[in-house]
């Protein structure tokens, strides 16, 4: 009977609630005994002596696997094999795997339906026969192998045999003479599965802690022959990540907090002349609207509880624009007869871009350049500060807000030590106070603060600076002030003869002098008490200023607290005066940027926040996965805290139409990841999701590890050292639109991005070679000379060849050799991404695990075949498997590596595959 598979309710990969009994409660189910976090059951299939429906027809066979649960009546379509052509004895390379959380029991029934596929493009098939068995029958059979007769639909005629064999990854199976053989392109290959026992890969791969980050895994099992006719086994897994929504919510909360603080500082700027006051009011109106928008988006995101990822059909939704598109982990776990087991991870995600904002006027790279150029040339009613100075103002303000409360806390601890009359505690408290105060004073050693004070002075009504009098204290009398160094004013700010520039120097210097007075007093107290020689050691120059020490009268022993209290109070007063003036002046600097172009300036900030949020979600996911898979690698951990990690993004966007804007967004978003540092902390509760702190231009992601794992880390990491990342992006357009761009358009954007990021990659390599120990470097050079790979990459970038996919291969290889994190991105992380990831996986199997050359294309077809996941419903997205109502569902999608190869995808596949194959064999 010939049928044409269309829509069906037997949807693939449903995860049903775990049943325990039927409605009467008297039917108990038998669970499968398994290793924790390992698949419950995996098996492979082969058919023998199939009977063709028409004489002399060469069969093209696939097997459909369906499930009948013990407590359910319906048939659930689970998966399919690939199509094997031209043989009556097909041996399928695609196996069947049931993840650890899937509700399968010994009583579960599995139905195997064999079809003859007549037209792959339209999925037209003829039913050949079927067989079924219970899971318990397979597990309890001799050698866990069943040979089942295939029968027609009426259960009468036998049309062949299907063999089902349980797979245990990592175990060695001895080949027998009567084992199945297959003949593909004339190559005989015995079914001998011979794998090295998994070392630490499984342990690292199955860390329960990862379950807090990764969700809803979809697994596939393959077996491919090696060049010496042995079998390797490949388990492919795709997982969603809860970080898709968690990171954007963390980030938006930080933005709201930062913007509310900035708005309050603008309100507290003081009295301004009418021109500047009107500008401030306008800025505050728009800034308040922006905060309300962020709060609304956060509220809507908090309602999203049904999915762990955003489907491509939702990329234009405003409430989801901070969420990355199709963020997934693609993992290939290889059990090879020749090498140790290996994991290969790629994070796949849609290119970080502001789809809801649109690309009519370009992306961030162009928009930021245009904005800065216009602002520089339109300064008649504003004071122009460069982006570097604006960023510096934000940095100083952030340091002020962090250091002032810390100094106050350490000052109180010093007084507490004085009240306890403890010399050691007093010295330790003074040391901490001195260090923080020194950082505070150093923050103002910048021309920007002085010029900002003058600018604010000119903006006051009548040019008169309204300020409270400087506090008078013993500091000014007993702590002489060094003459201030000569400073230059910013050219764009006019000089006012009635403005006293030296007043700021005096106010600023009073903080340092107050600290010196405290140091001198502590030295006298300890000396009088008979303490250790050398005093407190808290002076900034290693010794107390003699003039200050002479001015201090040594008090009685019992008056320590009373003698230090007024000095501490003076320090706080001086610090408060500095903070007040500096915050107002630097806030005035930020006002210039905001006031120039409203609402364009804030819309640019919004766009940059959106793109950065998408990029950061992927980065945090990749970092956590890389940390967990390499947690027991001392070399990696040393590299992590000594150098940092390279993060390589493979972009597949064209330089044509809207994708130019997407690429411009993506380039800025990935570059902004340089502002991110990681810090690993010990988890104190079951909540192990990462926490983000900081502000725009400087974020710290705190990654939590359970105590047992945290204790295994190097001391530097445990002590809170910040861990840095080096993001690089290489883009090669590969679709038909790129063909148009290269023939009739402009590819300079792609060329510039590739060249700029090559320099960044080379810079990382230089740091790596300088900081890592020689024995570690020699290990890398034994594998492959990275220097030669870099030179090859540089030559390919300079060559400016059309669709030069060799650039992608070289960049990915260098990243893996350097223990980096790999990303692959296109517009939606679907078509082009799937083509690239599967090609990379098969190339790795060929180059690293001796995949038989005659099976390269067939292995590629297996990984790309939609048949491995069954047919989609008519109501589903034909590319992602997402429901057409635009609401992502956790089980209604298919792995990126297993998508339908449609006609236009075939063009992409051929271009990508042939170009790389030609490059490899030239």
VENQUILIN-V288940 format. One record per helix or strand. SS is the DSSP state (h for helix, s for strand). FROM is the first residue (numbers start at 1). TO is the last residue. Records with the same first field share a line. If there is no record, write none. Layout:
SS=FROM-TO + FROM-TO
This chain:
s=2-4 + 31-31 + 41-48 + 60-68 + 76-80 + 84-85 + 91-91 + 94-94 + 96-98 + 105-105 + 109-119 + 124-134 + 145-151 + 158-166 + 181-184 + 187-190 + 193-193 + 214-226 + 231-241 + 310-310 + 325-325 + 328-335 + 342-348 + 645-651 + 676-682 + 691-695 + 698-705 + 723-731 + 821-825 + 851-851 + 876-876 + 883-883
h=135-140 + 142-144 + 201-205 + 208-212 + 243-267 + 274-302 + 312-314 + 318-320 + 364-376 + 387-420 + 423-442 + 447-459 + 461-463 + 474-478 + 501-528 + 546-551 + 557-596 + 600-629 + 634-642 + 658-675 + 707-711 + 715-718 + 736-744 + 748-771 + 774-783 + 786-799 + 806-817 + 831-849 + 853-864 + 866-869 + 896-898 + 903-921
